[in-house]
Amino acid sequence: MIVPLEHILVLAGLLFFLGMAGLLTWRANMIMMLVCIEVMLNAVMLVAVGGSARWGNADGQLFAIFIMALTSSEVSLALAMVVYLHRRKRTVDTDLFSELKG
Amino acid sequence: MEQIIFYILAIVTLIATVLAISEKHPVHAILYLVTSLFAMAVIFYLFMAPLVAAFEVILYAGAIMVLFLFVIMMLDLGHPEKGLSPHWKEWLPSLLLAGISIASLTIVTVSRHASSIVSPVSLPIREVAKRLFQEHGLAVELISLQLLFALVGALYLGKQSSPSPPLRPPSASERRAGGEEK
């Protein structure tokens, strides 16, 4: 552990809320929404690894690896859905996919 | 020395992330995000997690970001002039909300007394693997099932909805048309 845990938490919080701000702002573009979700998950991984280094426990690293596997499956499904939606309407604008709106 | 490297890498990560989420061009955003992920991998390496650092480079920067690039290039989305980028006024409410959250987090963590810097504990990969496959074996099985479901779902979504035309040898006129295209 080379820096206090608080600094890691502040860095992870900055990354997470940057991703959240991007997600709220880019809500019209599906690809950029997925990119911002990647940023947020990466910040969560940083917290897990920092905790693992702080207490010398391997579980944090394992959680980071689990998050990575989760992210890969999430991205593959989400990008397949983006390809599917783009095939239907020739756009990735989320505002145009509102047929289920009552 | 390692503290200085950590702070430099933290600044690199933050700047690359800010550039990634504010970039109008999706391909440039992905490349900035790859930069951020590389810096993050070195941070993981500094925190005695070389396995996670290697997976970060191989899986995140190597596989997932390349998947993003493939989809962006395949769908021909790299045109910011098509008007999906937000106006700068749309940044204000989200930045306000994120700023409030960041400020509260910083105040809470700083108001507590700083934890002492304990000596680094090196976790050998053997121990990590033992924990992974002995105590979290069920989680490994669940992750493998989840990856299988994602594979099946991606195949189902990627399948063409219209039935593909039956395979038959191209007729003479089609062959001629194909030759003209070439």
Chai-1 contact restraints between the chains, C-beta under 6 A:
chainA,res_idxA,chainB,res_idxB,connection_type,confidence,min_distance_angstrom,max_distance_angstrom,comment,restraint_id
A,M1,B,I117,contact,1.0,0.0,6.0,A-B,restraint_1
A,M1,B,V118,contact,1.0,0.0,6.0,A-B,restraint_2
A,M1,B,P120,contact,1.0,0.0,6.0,A-B,restraint_3
A,I2,B,E2,contact,1.0,0.0,6.0,A-B,restraint_4
A,I2,B,Q3,contact,1.0,0.0,6.0,A-B,restraint_5
A,V3,B,Q3,contact,1.0,0.0,6.0,A-B,restraint_6
A,V3,B,F6,contact,1.0,0.0,6.0,A-B,restraint_7
A,P4,B,A114,contact,1.0,0.0,6.0,A-B,restraint_8
A,P4,B,S115,contact,1.0,0.0,6.0,A-B,restraint_9
A,L5,B,S115,contact,1.0,0.0,6.0,A-B,restraint_10
A,E6,B,T109,contact,1.0,0.0,6.0,A-B,restraint_11
A,E6,B,A114,contact,1.0,0.0,6.0,A-B,restraint_12
A,L9,B,T109,contact,1.0,0.0,6.0,A-B,restraint_13
A,V10,B,T106,contact,1.0,0.0,6.0,A-B,restraint_14
A,V10,B,T109,contact,1.0,0.0,6.0,A-B,restraint_15
A,L11,B,A10,contact,1.0,0.0,6.0,A-B,restraint_16
A,G13,B,I102,contact,1.0,0.0,6.0,A-B,restraint_17
A,G13,B,L105,contact,1.0,0.0,6.0,A-B,restraint_18
A,L14,B,I102,contact,1.0,0.0,6.0,A-B,restraint_19
A,L15,B,T17,contact,1.0,0.0,6.0,A-B,restraint_20
A,F17,B,A98,contact,1.0,0.0,6.0,A-B,restraint_21
A,F17,B,S101,contact,1.0,0.0,6.0,A-B,restraint_22
A,F17,B,I102,contact,1.0,0.0,6.0,A-B,restraint_23
A,L18,B,T17,contact,1.0,0.0,6.0,A-B,restraint_24
A,M20,B,A98,contact,1.0,0.0,6.0,A-B,restraint_25
A,A21,B,S94,contact,1.0,0.0,6.0,A-B,restraint_26
A,A21,B,L95,contact,1.0,0.0,6.0,A-B,restraint_27
A,A21,B,A98,contact,1.0,0.0,6.0,A-B,restraint_28
A,G22,B,I21,contact,1.0,0.0,6.0,A-B,restraint_29
A,L24,B,S94,contact,1.0,0.0,6.0,A-B,restraint_30
A,T25,B,P86,contact,1.0,0.0,6.0,A-B,restraint_31
A,T25,B,E90,contact,1.0,0.0,6.0,A-B,restraint_32
A,T25,B,W91,contact,1.0,0.0,6.0,A-B,restraint_33
A,T25,B,S94,contact,1.0,0.0,6.0,A-B,restraint_34
A,A28,B,L84,contact,1.0,0.0,6.0,A-B,restraint_35
A,N29,B,L84,contact,1.0,0.0,6.0,A-B,restraint_36
A,I31,B,P26,contact,1.0,0.0,6.0,A-B,restraint_37
A,V35,B,A29,contact,1.0,0.0,6.0,A-B,restraint_38
A,C36,B,I21,contact,1.0,0.0,6.0,A-B,restraint_39
A,V39,B,T17,contact,1.0,0.0,6.0,A-B,restraint_40
A,V49,B,F44,contact,1.0,0.0,6.0,A-B,restraint_41
A,V49,B,F47,contact,1.0,0.0,6.0,A-B,restraint_42
A,V49,B,A49,contact,1.0,0.0,6.0,A-B,restraint_43
A,V49,B,V52,contact,1.0,0.0,6.0,A-B,restraint_44
A,A53,B,F47,contact,1.0,0.0,6.0,A-B,restraint_45
A,A53,B,M48,contact,1.0,0.0,6.0,A-B,restraint_46
A,G56,B,V121,contact,1.0,0.0,6.0,A-B,restraint_47
A,A58,B,L123,contact,1.0,0.0,6.0,A-B,restraint_48
A,A58,B,E127,contact,1.0,0.0,6.0,A-B,restraint_49
A,A58,B,V128,contact,1.0,0.0,6.0,A-B,restraint_50
A,A58,B,R131,contact,1.0,0.0,6.0,A-B,restraint_51
A,Q61,B,A49,contact,1.0,0.0,6.0,A-B,restraint_52
A,Q61,B,V52,contact,1.0,0.0,6.0,A-B,restraint_53
A,Q61,B,V128,contact,1.0,0.0,6.0,A-B,restraint_54
A,L62,B,L132,contact,1.0,0.0,6.0,A-B,restraint_55
A,L62,B,H136,contact,1.0,0.0,6.0,A-B,restraint_56
A,A64,B,V52,contact,1.0,0.0,6.0,A-B,restraint_57
A,M68,B,F55,contact,1.0,0.0,6.0,A-B,restraint_58
A,M68,B,L59,contact,1.0,0.0,6.0,A-B,restraint_59
A,A69,B,I143,contact,1.0,0.0,6.0,A-B,restraint_60
A,S72,B,I64,contact,1.0,0.0,6.0,A-B,restraint_61
A,S73,B,Q146,contact,1.0,0.0,6.0,A-B,restraint_62
A,S73,B,L147,contact,1.0,0.0,6.0,A-B,restraint_63
A,S73,B,A150,contact,1.0,0.0,6.0,A-B,restraint_64
A,V75,B,I64,contact,1.0,0.0,6.0,A-B,restraint_65
A,S76,B,A150,contact,1.0,0.0,6.0,A-B,restraint_66
A,S76,B,A154,contact,1.0,0.0,6.0,A-B,restraint_67
A,L77,B,A150,contact,1.0,0.0,6.0,A-B,restraint_68
A,L77,B,G153,contact,1.0,0.0,6.0,A-B,restraint_69
A,L77,B,A154,contact,1.0,0.0,6.0,A-B,restraint_70
A,L79,B,V71,contact,1.0,0.0,6.0,A-B,restraint_71
A,A80,B,A154,contact,1.0,0.0,6.0,A-B,restraint_72
A,A80,B,L157,contact,1.0,0.0,6.0,A-B,restraint_73
A,A80,B,G158,contact,1.0,0.0,6.0,A-B,restraint_74
A,M81,B,L157,contact,1.0,0.0,6.0,A-B,restraint_75
A,Y84,B,L157,contact,1.0,0.0,6.0,A-B,restraint_76
A,H86,B,L75,contact,1.0,0.0,6.0,A-B,restraint_77
A,D93,B,L84,contact,1.0,0.0,6.0,A-B,restraint_78
